[in-house]
Amino acid sequence: ADGPNYATGHWLNGRLGGLATDELIRAVAGDHGVAVAGADPTQPLVFGVDSAGVVSARDALQPVLDASQLAAGDGPDGLRFMLPKPRLAITVAAGDVVDAGTPLASRKRPDAAEGSARCAFGYTERERDYLTGTVTAMRLIDGATSGQSSPLVLDLAGARGAAERLLAGDGATRETLDLSLPPSLAALEVG
């Protein structure tokens, strides 16, 4: 009668079913002796990570950051892992931009045709005896197919969500703005 509880991890043997991304980040960082000041809880629920050999904390956490779209930031009390959030915009006067011998500001926008219309996400599927699985997220536009293979052990819903986040993040991270700011604006952070 306890069989339906197997999928959630609360079965007869009392095993842990999975970790939320913030719990996994704290566990991996703790194993590497890295202080974590905060981590936003977000999807996907991770059932395992396949690490090949001895890796750095950064390399161990990168697949989780990719699948969850969390960004890492370094603060005085340790690392923070947070979801991108809209923040109040500030105005930087042209006189406040530092002349570093290059143009004061450089903005790069990629050609819209370079964007991905589909993202194929490979993962280890927990519900199919840990076989390799692939899900594809698509936009209703023409474009290339990008692919990413992840060492994460996920269920189908978690993998679909990760593929959709990767596809959505592909367009958001392609535009760049380069400029140099004075030390008086050191409180500004990337993102």
C-alpha positions in Angstrom: 0.0 0.0 0.0 3.0 2.3 0.4 4.0 1.9 -3.4 2.7 5.4 -4.5 5.1 7.0 -2.0 8.1 5.6 -3.9 8.0 8.4 -6.5 8.3 11.1 -3.8 11.2 9.3 -2.0 9.2 8.6 1.2 9.1 4.9 0.8 9.7 2.0 3.3 13.5 2.5 3.3 13.2 6.1 4.3 15.6 7.3 1.5 15.8 11.0 0.6 13.9 11.6 -2.6 15.6 14.7 -3.9 16.9 18.1 -3.1 15.7 21.5 -4.0 18.4 23.5 -5.8 19.1 25.7 -2.8 19.6 22.6 -0.6 21.9 21.0 -3.2 23.9 24.2 -3.6 24.5 24.4 0.2 25.5 20.7 0.3 28.0 21.0 -2.5 29.4 24.2 -1.2 29.7 22.8 2.3 31.6 19.8 0.9 34.1 22.2 -0.7 34.3 24.5 2.4 32.6 27.4 0.6 30.4 29.8 2.6 26.9 30.4 1.1 25.2 33.5 2.3 21.9 32.7 0.5 20.4 30.7 -2.2 16.9 31.1 -3.7 14.8 28.0 -3.8 13.8 27.2 -7.3 13.1 24.4 -9.8 14.1 21.7 -10.7 14.0 19.2 -7.9 17.3 17.3 -8.3 17.6 13.6 -7.5 21.3 13.3 -8.1 24.4 14.7 -9.8 26.9 12.6 -11.7 30.3 14.1 -11.0 33.2 12.6 -13.0 36.2 12.5 -10.7 37.3 15.3 -8.4 36.0 18.6 -9.5 35.9 22.2 -8.1 32.8 23.6 -6.4 32.3 25.8 -9.5 32.3 22.8 -11.8 30.0 20.8 -9.6 27.5 23.6 -9.3 27.5 24.8 -12.9 24.9 22.2 -14.1 22.6 23.2 -11.3 23.0 26.9 -12.1 22.3 26.3 -15.8 19.2 24.2 -15.2 17.7 26.6 -12.6 18.9 29.9 -14.1 20.4 31.0 -10.8 23.1 33.6 -10.9 26.1 33.5 -8.5 27.2 36.7 -6.8 30.0 37.3 -4.3 29.2 39.3 -1.2 31.1 40.1 2.0 29.3 37.3 3.8 29.9 34.7 1.1 28.4 33.6 -2.2 24.7 34.3 -3.0 22.8 32.3 -5.6 19.7 34.2 -6.8 17.2 34.3 -9.5 17.4 37.3 -11.9 15.0 39.9 -10.5 14.0 43.3 -12.0 15.7 46.0 -10.0 15.4 49.7 -9.9 17.3 51.3 -12.8 19.8 54.0 -12.0 21.0 56.6 -14.4 24.7 56.9 -15.0 25.7 60.3 -16.4 28.1 60.3 -19.4 30.6 62.1 -17.2 30.6 59.3 -14.7 31.7 56.7 -17.2 35.5 56.2 -17.0 37.5 56.8 -20.2 39.7 53.7 -20.4 41.2 54.6 -23.8 38.3 52.8 -25.5 34.9 53.9 -26.5 32.9 55.0 -23.4 30.3 52.3 -23.9 29.9 49.5 -26.3 26.6 47.6 -26.8 26.5 44.3 -28.7 23.3 42.9 -30.0 23.4 39.6 -31.9 21.5 39.0 -35.0 18.0 37.7 -34.2 18.6 34.8 -36.7 21.5 33.6 -34.4 19.1 32.8 -31.6 18.0 29.3 -30.8 14.5 28.3 -31.6 14.9 24.9 -29.9 16.9 23.6 -27.0 17.6 19.8 -26.6 18.4 19.0 -23.0 20.0 15.7 -22.1 19.8 14.3 -18.6 19.6 11.1 -16.5 16.0 10.2 -16.0 15.2 8.9 -12.6 11.8 7.4 -13.5 13.3 5.2 -16.3 15.9 3.3 -14.3 18.5 6.1 -14.7 18.6 5.9 -18.5 19.6 8.9 -20.5 16.7 11.1 -21.6 16.3 14.1 -23.8 13.6 16.8 -23.8 13.3 19.6 -26.3 11.8 23.1 -25.7 10.7 25.0 -28.8 9.8 28.6 -29.7 7.4 29.3 -32.6 10.1 30.9 -34.7 12.8 29.8 -37.1 16.2 29.3 -35.8 18.9 26.9 -34.8 18.8 24.1 -32.3 21.1 24.3 -29.3 21.9 21.3 -27.1 23.1 20.8 -23.6 23.9 17.5 -21.8 23.6 17.7 -18.1 24.9 15.4 -15.3 21.7 16.0 -13.3 19.3 13.2 -12.4 15.8 14.7 -12.9 12.3 13.6 -13.5 10.5 14.5 -16.7 8.8 17.6 -15.4 12.1 18.9 -14.0 13.9 18.3 -17.3 11.2 20.0 -19.3 11.4 23.1 -17.0 15.2 23.1 -17.3 15.0 23.0 -21.1 12.5 25.9 -21.2 14.6 28.0 -18.8 17.7 27.4 -20.9 15.9 28.4 -24.1 14.4 31.5 -22.4 17.8 32.4 -21.0 19.5 32.0 -24.4 18.0 35.3 -25.8 18.3 37.2 -22.5 22.0 36.7 -22.1 23.2 37.4 -25.6 23.0 41.2 -25.4 26.1 42.8 -23.8 27.0 46.3 -22.6 30.6 47.1 -21.9 31.6 50.2 -19.9 34.0 51.2 -17.1 32.6 52.9 -13.9 34.4 54.8 -11.2 34.9 53.4 -7.7 32.0 55.5 -6.4 29.6 53.1 -8.3 31.3 49.9 -7.0 28.0 48.9 -5.3 26.6 48.1 -8.8 26.7 44.4 -9.7 26.5 42.7 -13.0 23.0 41.7 -13.9 
